[in-house]
Amino acid sequence: MAKNDPLIKPIRPKSPLEKFVRKYIVNKYFVTVFSFLVWMVFFDSTSFLVINELNSEINKYQEQLAYYQSEYRKNDEFYRRLMNNKDEKEKYARENYFMKKPNEEIFILVVDSSKVKKQP
């Protein structure tokens, strides 16, 4: 055997990085698990990104639900107060629908907004 034979490669010691790469990264189980995780996080229909987006949408709808429930409670209280009190009903009709009694007149005053001084 000749020393300068091109078919014979010299044996060199492996570096710690090369050992790590051969032992873990090229390992078929590691590649399989890593591929599975990448698929589940980014590409699957139930991926982490989709679930996160759906959770934020759920939170938004829960906030809307809480708002509408509080508005419902306020309107329900107002309706009950209005239906149980004749004076309250009359006041509401006069203020919002300009209703009047048969023997009275209503004057609606309109202010010209161009002539009103604006306060700083």
Buried (B, 14 or more C-beta within 10 A) or exposed (E): EEEEEEEEEEEEEEEEEEEEEEEEEEEEEEEEEEEEEEEEEEEBEEBEEEEEEEEEEEEEEEEEEEEEEEEEEEEEEEEEEBEEEEEEEEEBEEEEEEEEEEEEEEEEEEEEEEEEEEEE
